[in-house]
Amino acid sequence: MIATRVCIIGAGPGGATAALQLNREEVDCVVVDKAVFPRDKVCGDGLSGKVLTCLQKIDPAIAERLKGAGFKVNSWGVSFAAPNRQLLGIGYRPDFDADNAAHRQTPIGYVCKRWNFDHFLVQELKRCPHVKLFEGKHIIKYELQPDGYLVSDGKGFEVKASLLIIAGGAHAAFTKQVAGIAMEPKHYMAGIRAYYKGVAGMHPRHFIELHFLKNLLPGYFWIFPLPNGEANVGIGMLSEAVHRGKVNLKKELVHIVENDPVFKERFKNATLQGTIEGYGLPLGSKKRRLSGTRFMLVGDAGYLIDPFTGEGIGNAMGSGRLAALQAARAIQANDFSAAGLAKYDMEIERVFGPELRLSTRIQKLVNYPRLFNFFINIGAKNKKVQELLSCMFYEVDLRKKLTKPSFYLQLLFNK
Ligand SMILES: Cc1cc2nc3c(=O)[nH]c(=O)nc-3n(C[C@H](O)[C@H](O)[C@H](O)COP(=O)(O)OP(=O)(O)OC[C@H]3O[C@@H](n4cnc5c(N)ncnc54)[C@H](O)[C@@H]3O)c2cc1C
């Protein structure tokens, strides 16, 4: 049996970041993953600015190594397409100037396959003196004892820890069985992803594309550019809508690529690489208790995905970091009680609460295609509005404007 202060279940972005921060705090931890890295994770592969910011806070050298990695493309913005096909491109910097070389040097987002990104993080773990990583170990038993948790794979691999950080992703059994959080279709999204090579008409500055096609609402279709002429292509839709409409997302994707008047041209010479894969997205559209006696939930295991954008990597990393900081405090105070660890929930609320609530409100806009069309039409013509939207990627306060009627009136008069 291995004895440690903290055991982290899952070495995806949430678990790996928690371990990197614990290493920084000089707290010994064990990380266990059922997979052997590199491994695939079904995802859109889009990394927002939160990823680099989080790594910079832990160790700027890691952020620098990510910046220099060749397995990603730098992305400078998002292109939205309204149900009426009107396009609106928004740069990640409010003052983004495509002709300015300095701006082009400072990309805010990346797109890279999770195969590479998660492996990068695991390689970073291997540099850490306070982290012991075990791959290929599937934890199936969690036993709360008076002095800690005993976890095991049922085949003789056992870890005893004062504290558990659960980072096992969307299907983490602990979340349901111990934390008592059940999947609710109105707070859960179904997603599928395919890799294509040779998609035409990609944005010259690698903007990621979100298409709100009329026949797919409330779902959306995305195309994200990858290195080597590949693209991540997928669909996301609230599980409630999938069940209600008996939607087969894989069939929808193939139908769009082969029959949609715009996309059949763009995919004319494109080839599907491998198979189309699906996975769940547990959304943060409902506040939940994420800690209890001797445990904290991070990332997808804690339902922290942004309900509007589907972004979960940055939130997994951010929550992993907060859990590690709380773990260090708990060890110092020798307090692993549910009441003591509730401070983690307070931190999650402080950092992610306002943003998640706001995105939940924006998510509901998708149910009103006319409002959406109106919004994109105005935005496409008005540079001021574009700047405003660009600021939204920086500041949550500006995003609040989107949910207020006065914002739309302002748009009308600025037209
Ligand atoms: C179709 C789709 C598209 C998406 N697109 C994006 C996007 O473009 N950008 C974005 O930011 N987010 C996106 N997301 C969300 C993102 O993939 C997740 O939010 C992110 O992976 C969460 O990280 P995590 O570390 O919490 O969990 P995961 O990445 O799922 O990692 C969990 C790890 O735990 C391990 N594990 C699980 N159970 C056990 C166990 N019992 N024992 C040992 N190991 C275990 C797994 O092997 C895995 O390595 C998308 C999701 C989907 C499904």
The ligand as a MOL file (V3000), in Angstrom:
LIG
                    3D

  0  0  0     0  0            999 V3000
M  V30 BEGIN CTAB
M  V30 COUNTS 53 58 0 0 0
M  V30 BEGIN ATOM
M  V30 1 C -17.3180 16.7910 -27.6530 0
M  V30 2 C -16.6380 17.6740 -26.6250 0
M  V30 3 C -16.0410 18.8730 -27.0180 0
M  V30 4 C -15.3950 19.6860 -26.0700 0
M  V30 5 N -14.7330 20.8040 -26.5070 0
M  V30 6 C -14.0290 21.5420 -25.6290 0
M  V30 7 C -13.1990 22.6080 -26.0850 0
M  V30 8 O -13.0390 22.8480 -27.2850 0
M  V30 9 N -12.5530 23.3510 -25.1530 0
M  V30 10 C -12.6510 23.0760 -23.8170 0
M  V30 11 O -12.0570 23.8100 -23.0120 0
M  V30 12 N -13.3930 22.0430 -23.3710 0
M  V30 13 C -14.0580 21.2510 -24.2270 0
M  V30 14 N -14.7600 20.1600 -23.7840 0
M  V30 15 C -14.7510 19.8440 -22.3420 0
M  V30 16 C -13.4190 19.2140 -21.9090 0
M  V30 17 O -13.1380 18.0890 -22.7190 0
M  V30 18 C -13.4850 18.7970 -20.4300 0
M  V30 19 O -14.0540 19.8550 -19.6970 0
M  V30 20 C -12.1000 18.4840 -19.8590 0
M  V30 21 O -11.5550 17.3340 -20.4580 0
M  V30 22 C -12.1880 18.2740 -18.3330 0
M  V30 23 O -10.9470 17.8820 -17.8250 0
M  V30 24 P -10.8820 16.9170 -16.5530 0
M  V30 25 O -9.4450 16.8370 -16.1670 0
M  V30 26 O -11.8790 17.3330 -15.5490 0
M  V30 27 O -11.3940 15.4810 -17.0700 0
M  V30 28 P -10.8140 14.5310 -18.2270 0
M  V30 29 O -10.0850 15.3100 -19.2230 0
M  V30 30 O -11.9650 13.7070 -18.6710 0
M  V30 31 O -9.7660 13.6000 -17.4740 0
M  V30 32 C -10.1880 12.6310 -16.5430 0
M  V30 33 C -9.0780 11.5880 -16.3690 0
M  V30 34 O -9.4320 10.7060 -15.2980 0
M  V30 35 C -9.1180 9.3760 -15.6370 0
M  V30 36 N -10.0130 8.5290 -14.8320 0
M  V30 37 C -11.3630 8.5430 -14.8360 0
M  V30 38 N -11.8510 7.6860 -13.9160 0
M  V30 39 C -10.7650 7.0980 -13.3220 0
M  V30 40 C -10.6160 6.1260 -12.3050 0
M  V30 41 N -11.6700 5.5920 -11.6800 0
M  V30 42 N -9.3550 5.7350 -11.9610 0
M  V30 43 C -8.2810 6.2910 -12.5610 0
M  V30 44 N -8.3700 7.2220 -13.5390 0
M  V30 45 C -9.5890 7.6340 -13.8990 0
M  V30 46 C -9.3570 9.3090 -17.1400 0
M  V30 47 O -8.6130 8.2640 -17.7480 0
M  V30 48 C -8.8920 10.7050 -17.5970 0
M  V30 49 O -7.5400 10.7100 -17.9920 0
M  V30 50 C -15.3920 19.3100 -24.7010 0
M  V30 51 C -15.9850 18.1040 -24.3050 0
M  V30 52 C -16.5980 17.2880 -25.2520 0
M  V30 53 C -17.1950 15.9710 -24.8190 0
M  V30 END ATOM
M  V30 BEGIN BOND
M  V30 1 1 1 2
M  V30 2 1 2 3
M  V30 3 2 2 52
M  V30 4 2 3 4
M  V30 5 1 4 5
M  V30 6 1 4 50
M  V30 7 2 5 6
M  V30 8 1 6 7
M  V30 9 1 6 13
M  V30 10 2 7 8
M  V30 11 1 7 9
M  V30 12 1 9 10
M  V30 13 2 10 11
M  V30 14 1 10 12
M  V30 15 2 12 13
M  V30 16 1 13 14
M  V30 17 1 14 15
M  V30 18 1 14 50
M  V30 19 1 15 16
M  V30 20 1 16 17
M  V30 21 1 16 18
M  V30 22 1 18 19
M  V30 23 1 18 20
M  V30 24 1 20 21
M  V30 25 1 20 22
M  V30 26 1 22 23
M  V30 27 1 23 24
M  V30 28 2 24 25
M  V30 29 1 24 26
M  V30 30 1 24 27
M  V30 31 1 27 28
M  V30 32 2 28 29
M  V30 33 1 28 30
M  V30 34 1 28 31
M  V30 35 1 31 32
M  V30 36 1 32 33
M  V30 37 1 33 34
M  V30 38 1 33 48
M  V30 39 1 34 35
M  V30 40 1 35 36
M  V30 41 1 35 46
M  V30 42 1 36 37
M  V30 43 1 36 45
M  V30 44 2 37 38
M  V30 45 1 38 39
M  V30 46 1 39 40
M  V30 47 2 39 45
M  V30 48 1 40 41
M  V30 49 2 40 42
M  V30 50 1 42 43
M  V30 51 2 43 44
M  V30 52 1 44 45
M  V30 53 1 46 47
M  V30 54 1 46 48
M  V30 55 1 48 49
M  V30 56 2 50 51
M  V30 57 1 51 52
M  V30 58 1 52 53
M  V30 END BOND
M  V30 END CTAB
M  END
